[in-house]
Amino acid sequence: MITILGPTASGKTPLAASLAARIGGEIISADSRQVYRRMDIGTGKDLADYGDVPYHLIDICEPGTKYNLFQYQQDFFDAYNNIIGRGKIPVLCGGTGLYIEAVLKGYKLSPVPQNPELRSRLEGRSLEELTQMLTELKAKTGSNMHNKTDVDSCQRAIRAIEIETYNLQNPMPRRELPPVDSLIIGVNIDRELRREKITRRLKARMEEGMVDEVKGLLAEGIPPEDLIYYGLEYKYLTEYITGVTTYDEMFQHLEIAIHQFAKRQMTWFRGMERRGFKIHWIEATLPMEEKVNKILELWQ
């Protein structure tokens, strides 16, 4: 397998699609929000980038539901085995470092049920308090899961605490999946260029109708708190649409949040290198053909 990772706005999707087209490969998405149907602009699916290349694990569940790492691991292996079984090459592509690391390393995970008593105890705590609780729990469990990328709202932090609490009390794994051998390519983009691209892309997505996308999801009856749970675009646009913030405040806060998110993604990928993963970094600004050729040289 070939894995292509990178921060948001680094151009990893067009690169993965170009590579897959060259080698007759199929893409497996590693994006924790692109699994949701009708959440297209906000999650940056950019499906036109794929051309005729088959893709997997995009648009596989309904908005309002809470897809998780345990489900992703199983869905990844189903897609991976399907692709391999047809003699094709899987290309894993995305920016959700936790998902990528979980499947490459074969994390031993168990499905974690909801804990209503714990949830009611945590209700009303600030995100800062919840983050501190999570940090202390992770120190006890020795967990690499749930960095700040994954807990940017109280609801997500509570779910992370629920998972870590469960794992502390139930240390025996219920399922083992094998690690996957993969060539890992990282798309390296200069910080200033990344910031510029994020801002330009956010403006373009607003013009493409991102506000209407979120309004449509709310009109379907999806509760605002469920959209806020997904973080970033869905959090800030929901707050704007429901009158919590003005348009200018929403745009400014969202832009800052995406910049911070990209920085956290890079922190995760650097952490992967410290945890023993070999990532071959390729400059984002190189011509597409040159990037693909470099990957194929490494692949040989």
Summary of the structure (lengths in Angstrom):
residues: 300
radius of gyration: 19.0
end to end distance: 12.3
largest distance: 55.2
contacts: 936
relative contact order: 0.17
helix: 56%
strand: 10%
